Amino acid sequence: MDRIQKALDKARNERQALQQQSHPLAGTPHGPRSGLPDGRQVPQDIEQEIDTADAAASGTQSASRSDTEAPSVAQNTSKQAESRTRLMPSAPTQLAENRLVAQDNSSTLADTFRLLRTQVLHRMKEKGSSTLAVCSANSGEGKSLVACNLAISLALNVDRSVLLVDLDLRRPSVGGYFGVEPSYGLGDYLKARRPLADCLLRPGIERLVLLPTLRPLQLSSEILSSPRMKSLAEELRTRYPDRIVIYDMPPLLATDDFLSFAPLIESALLVVEENKTPKPDIRRCLELIPPDKLIGTVLNKSKTGAGGYYYYGYG
């Protein structure tokens, strides 16, 4: 009996060790799961829902990768994972009508966003960050358009995959820009506890995944500071080492939404519209965004920048 018990204990220990080394994935292989910024562990129900979304996206039960594996293995895994995520292709004509041009090689604006992509990647690499908040002082200054085009341009970079999350909960627009009408979005995940896998979609651009918000949500700052949102943000940040998460944020000066979510982002990009955004508003934004997180400002509708955009780097 002692030998049988020892054998059972050994098998149990080996199984636990394997479970610690493998996790179902939505994007790419990753390391051990980390806790929340305040030291608490991610709630079990959040972990289970992320794992469900990962399994739906990857079509696998588990996967693992050591630090010595070639990057191409991770890229292949990511490509296979995204091919399993729900596909809802955007019509090219709709993208053009909505001024999403980063994927259009015939557009001079595509070159503009490639340049912005290079500058943003450089600054994020310097900071070691994988999450980027795109924000503006007020509504109508072009932040969502910049966020969508930048996400497309980043996804076209073969070394990265991108998750674009619509956090402008009171005036969501990401789904509209891509011309998609999914049944479920971020609000359904946060409030109705819909499985995350049901809320993710691919717009037909390789390596790009969307997490849209479908309907305006009230009490947005409370939602963004809720334990469920914090847990989701931490999981998205830590689970995919080769993925950039872009958040289309609410206007900084309209609500306290950005301040509620700021601790969960690593980098921020401020969009300013030339001859529209008041200088006092710009100064106020620079006070609100933590200096160590602000990587630059994009001047929208610039008369001097290529394609109407100009980037000012910080740091």
C-alpha positions as CSV (number, residue, x, y, z in Angstrom):
1,M,0.0,0.0,0.0
2,D,2.9,2.4,0.8
3,R,4.3,1.9,-2.7
4,I,0.9,2.6,-4.3
5,Q,0.4,5.7,-2.2
6,K,3.8,7.0,-3.1
7,A,3.1,6.4,-6.8
8,L,-0.2,8.3,-6.5
9,D,1.5,11.2,-4.8
10,K,4.2,11.3,-7.4
11,A,1.6,11.3,-10.2
12,R,-0.4,14.1,-8.5
13,N,2.7,16.2,-8.0
14,E,3.8,15.8,-11.7
15,R,0.3,16.7,-12.9
16,Q,0.3,19.9,-10.7
17,A,3.7,20.8,-12.1
18,L,2.5,20.4,-15.6
19,Q,-0.6,22.5,-14.9
20,Q,1.6,25.3,-13.6
21,Q,3.6,25.3,-16.8
22,S,0.7,25.2,-19.3
23,H,-2.3,27.5,-19.8
24,P,-5.0,27.6,-22.5
25,L,-4.1,30.6,-24.8
26,A,-6.0,33.1,-26.8
27,G,-3.0,34.6,-28.5
28,T,0.5,33.5,-27.7
29,P,2.4,31.4,-25.1
30,H,2.9,33.2,-21.9
31,G,4.6,32.9,-18.5
32,P,3.0,32.3,-15.0
33,R,-0.1,34.2,-14.2
34,S,0.5,37.3,-12.1
35,G,-1.7,39.0,-9.5
36,L,-3.3,42.4,-9.5
37,P,-1.3,45.6,-8.9
38,D,-2.3,45.7,-5.2
39,G,-1.1,42.2,-4.6
40,R,-4.4,40.4,-4.7
41,Q,-4.8,37.3,-6.9
42,V,-7.0,37.3,-10.0
43,P,-10.4,36.0,-9.0
44,Q,-11.0,32.4,-10.0
45,D,-14.1,33.2,-12.1
46,I,-12.1,35.7,-14.2
47,E,-9.4,33.2,-14.7
48,Q,-11.9,30.6,-15.8
49,E,-13.6,33.0,-18.3
50,I,-10.2,34.1,-19.7
51,D,-9.3,30.4,-20.1
52,T,-12.6,29.8,-21.9
53,A,-12.0,32.6,-24.3
54,D,-8.4,31.4,-24.8
55,A,-9.6,27.9,-25.6
56,A,-12.2,29.2,-28.0
57,A,-9.6,31.4,-29.7
58,S,-6.8,28.9,-29.9
59,G,-8.7,25.6,-30.3
60,T,-6.2,24.0,-27.9
61,Q,-6.5,22.8,-24.3
62,S,-3.1,23.9,-23.2
63,A,0.2,25.2,-24.6
64,S,3.6,26.2,-23.2
65,R,6.8,27.8,-24.3
66,S,10.2,28.1,-22.7
67,D,12.2,31.3,-22.9
68,T,14.7,29.6,-25.3
69,E,12.1,28.8,-28.0
70,A,12.5,30.6,-31.3
71,P,10.1,33.6,-31.9
72,S,8.8,32.0,-35.0
73,V,7.1,29.3,-32.8
74,A,5.3,32.0,-30.8
75,Q,4.2,33.8,-34.0
76,N,2.9,30.5,-35.5
77,T,1.0,29.8,-32.3
78,S,-0.5,33.4,-32.4
79,K,-1.5,33.0,-36.0
80,Q,-3.3,29.7,-35.3
81,A,-5.0,31.2,-32.2
82,E,-6.4,34.2,-34.1
83,S,-7.7,32.0,-36.9
84,R,-10.0,30.5,-34.2
85,T,-11.4,33.8,-33.0
86,R,-14.8,34.7,-34.4
87,L,-14.4,36.3,-37.9
88,M,-16.6,39.3,-38.9
89,P,-14.8,40.8,-41.9
90,S,-15.0,44.6,-42.4
91,A,-15.8,45.6,-46.0
92,P,-12.9,47.5,-47.6
93,T,-15.3,50.2,-48.9
94,Q,-16.6,50.7,-45.4
95,L,-13.1,51.0,-44.0
96,A,-12.3,53.6,-46.6
97,E,-15.5,55.6,-46.0
98,N,-14.7,55.6,-42.2
99,R,-11.2,56.8,-42.9
100,L,-9.5,53.6,-41.8
101,V,-6.6,53.7,-44.3
102,A,-3.6,52.2,-42.5
103,Q,-4.0,48.9,-44.4
104,D,-4.3,50.7,-47.8
105,N,-0.9,50.7,-49.5
106,S,-2.2,53.2,-52.1
107,S,-2.9,55.8,-49.4
108,T,-0.3,58.3,-48.3
109,L,-1.9,58.2,-44.9
110,A,-0.8,54.6,-44.6
111,D,2.8,55.8,-44.7
112,T,1.9,58.3,-42.0
113,F,0.6,55.6,-39.7
114,R,3.6,53.4,-40.4
115,L,5.9,56.2,-39.2
116,L,3.7,56.7,-36.1
117,R,3.8,52.9,-35.5
118,T,7.6,52.9,-35.6
119,Q,7.8,55.9,-33.2
120,V,5.3,54.3,-30.8
121,L,6.9,50.9,-30.9
122,H,10.3,52.5,-30.2
123,R,9.0,54.4,-27.1
124,M,7.1,51.4,-25.8
125,K,10.1,49.1,-26.2
126,E,12.2,51.6,-24.2
127,K,9.6,51.5,-21.4
128,G,9.0,47.8,-21.7
129,S,5.3,48.3,-22.0
130,S,2.7,46.4,-23.9
131,T,-0.5,48.5,-23.2
132,L,-1.2,51.8,-24.7
133,A,-4.0,54.3,-23.9
134,V,-5.0,56.6,-26.8
135,C,-6.7,59.7,-25.3
136,S,-7.7,63.3,-26.0
137,A,-8.9,66.3,-24.1
138,N,-12.4,66.4,-25.5
139,S,-14.6,64.4,-27.8
140,G,-14.3,64.9,-31.6
141,E,-10.6,65.5,-31.7
142,G,-9.7,62.3,-33.6
143,K,-8.5,59.9,-30.8
144,S,-10.7,56.9,-31.9
145,L,-9.7,57.3,-35.5
146,V,-6.0,57.4,-34.5
147,A,-6.5,54.4,-32.2
148,C,-8.1,52.3,-35.0
149,N,-5.6,53.2,-37.7
150,L,-2.6,52.7,-35.3
151,A,-4.0,49.3,-34.3
152,I,-4.2,48.3,-37.9
153,S,-0.7,49.5,-38.7
154,L,0.7,47.7,-35.7
155,A,-1.1,44.5,-36.6
156,L,0.5,44.7,-40.1
157,N,3.9,44.4,-38.4
158,V,4.6,40.7,-38.5
159,D,6.3,40.7,-35.1
160,R,3.2,41.8,-33.2
161,S,-0.5,41.0,-32.7
162,V,-2.9,43.6,-31.5
163,L,-6.0,43.7,-29.3
164,L,-8.0,47.0,-29.7
165,V,-10.4,47.6,-26.7
166,D,-13.1,50.2,-26.8
167,L,-13.1,51.8,-23.3
168,D,-14.9,55.0,-24.4
169,L,-18.0,53.5,-22.6
170,R,-20.3,56.5,-23.0
171,R,-19.6,57.1,-26.7
172,P,-18.2,53.8,-28.1
173,S,-17.2,53.9,-31.7
174,V,-14.6,51.2,-32.5
175,G,-17.2,48.8,-33.9
176,G,-18.8,51.5,-36.0
177,Y,-15.4,52.5,-37.5
178,F,-14.8,48.8,-38.6
179,G,-18.4,48.5,-39.7
180,V,-19.2,45.4,-37.6
181,E,-22.3,44.7,-35.6
182,P,-21.5,41.8,-33.2
183,S,-24.1,40.4,-30.8
184,Y,-21.9,40.9,-27.7
185,G,-19.3,43.3,-26.5
186,L,-17.3,44.5,-23.5
187,G,-20.4,45.7,-21.7
188,D,-21.9,42.2,-21.9
189,Y,-18.8,40.7,-20.4
190,L,-18.6,43.3,-17.6
191,K,-22.2,43.6,-16.7
192,A,-24.0,40.5,-18.0
193,R,-21.0,38.2,-17.4
194,R,-21.1,37.0,-21.0
195,P,-18.1,34.7,-21.8
196,L,-15.2,36.8,-23.1
197,A,-14.9,34.5,-26.1
198,D,-18.3,35.7,-27.3
199,C,-17.2,39.3,-27.2
200,L,-14.0,39.1,-29.2
201,L,-13.9,39.3,-33.0
202,R,-11.5,39.5,-35.9
203,P,-12.3,42.3,-38.5
204,G,-10.5,40.4,-41.3
205,I,-7.1,42.1,-40.8
206,E,-4.5,39.6,-39.8
207,R,-3.2,39.7,-36.2
208,L,-5.9,42.2,-35.2
209,V,-8.6,41.4,-32.6
210,L,-11.3,43.7,-31.4
211,L,-13.1,43.9,-28.1
212,P,-15.8,46.5,-28.9
213,T,-18.4,48.2,-26.7
214,L,-21.8,48.1,-28.4
215,R,-24.0,50.4,-26.4
216,P,-23.3,53.5,-24.2
217,L,-22.8,52.5,-20.6
218,Q,-23.7,54.8,-17.6
219,L,-21.6,54.8,-14.4
220,S,-18.6,54.3,-16.7
221,S,-15.9,55.3,-14.1
222,E,-17.4,52.8,-11.6
223,I,-17.3,50.1,-14.3
224,L,-13.7,50.9,-15.2
225,S,-12.6,50.8,-11.6
226,S,-14.5,47.7,-10.8
227,P,-12.6,44.5,-9.6
228,R,-13.9,42.7,-12.7
229,M,-12.4,45.3,-15.1
230,K,-9.2,45.4,-13.2
231,S,-8.9,41.7,-13.3
232,L,-9.6,41.6,-17.0
233,A,-7.0,44.4,-17.8
234,E,-4.3,42.6,-15.8
235,E,-5.0,39.3,-17.5
236,L,-4.9,41.0,-21.0
237,R,-1.6,42.7,-20.1
238,T,0.2,39.6,-18.7
239,R,-1.2,36.7,-20.8
240,Y,0.1,37.7,-24.3
241,P,3.8,38.5,-24.3
242,D,3.9,39.4,-28.1
243,R,0.6,41.3,-28.1
244,I,0.0,45.0,-27.8
245,V,-3.2,46.0,-26.1
246,I,-4.6,49.4,-27.3
247,Y,-7.3,51.1,-25.3
248,D,-9.5,53.8,-27.0
249,M,-10.1,55.9,-23.9
250,P,-12.8,58.4,-23.0
251,P,-11.9,62.2,-23.3
252,L,-9.8,63.2,-20.3
253,L,-11.7,66.4,-19.4
254,A,-15.2,65.0,-19.8
255,T,-15.3,62.5,-17.0
256,D,-13.0,60.8,-14.5
257,D,-12.9,57.6,-16.5
258,F,-9.3,58.0,-17.5
259,L,-8.2,58.6,-13.9
260,S,-10.1,55.5,-12.8
261,F,-8.3,53.3,-15.3
262,A,-4.9,55.0,-15.5
263,P,-3.2,52.7,-12.9
264,L,-3.8,49.8,-15.3
265,I,-2.1,51.2,-18.4
266,E,1.6,51.5,-19.0
267,S,1.8,54.0,-21.9
268,A,-0.4,56.9,-23.1
269,L,-0.7,58.8,-26.4
270,L,-2.4,62.1,-26.4
271,V,-4.3,63.2,-29.6
272,V,-4.7,67.0,-30.1
273,E,-6.5,68.6,-32.9
274,E,-4.7,71.6,-34.4
275,N,-6.6,74.9,-34.1
276,K,-9.4,73.2,-32.0
277,T,-8.0,71.8,-28.8
278,P,-7.6,74.8,-26.4
279,K,-4.1,75.3,-25.0
280,P,-5.4,75.3,-21.4
281,D,-7.0,71.9,-22.1
282,I,-3.7,70.5,-23.4
283,R,-1.9,71.8,-20.3
284,R,-4.6,70.2,-18.1
285,C,-4.2,66.8,-19.9
286,L,-0.4,67.0,-19.4
287,E,-1.1,67.4,-15.7
288,L,-3.5,64.5,-15.6
289,I,-1.5,61.9,-17.5
290,P,1.3,60.5,-15.4
291,P,4.6,61.8,-16.9
292,D,6.2,58.4,-16.8
293,K,3.4,57.0,-19.0
294,L,3.0,59.7,-21.6
295,I,5.1,58.7,-24.7
296,G,4.0,61.4,-27.1
297,T,1.4,63.6,-28.6
298,V,-0.2,63.2,-32.1
299,L,-1.3,66.5,-33.7
300,N,-4.4,65.8,-35.7
301,K,-5.2,67.8,-38.9
302,S,-1.7,69.3,-38.8
303,K,-0.8,71.6,-41.6
304,T,2.9,70.7,-41.3
305,G,2.8,67.0,-40.6
306,A,2.6,64.3,-43.3
307,G,-0.9,63.3,-44.1
308,G,-2.3,65.8,-41.5
309,Y,-0.7,64.1,-38.5
310,Y,2.4,65.1,-36.6
311,Y,4.0,63.2,-33.7
312,Y,5.8,64.8,-30.7
313,G,7.7,62.3,-28.6
314,Y,8.4,62.7,-24.9
315,G,11.1,61.2,-22.7
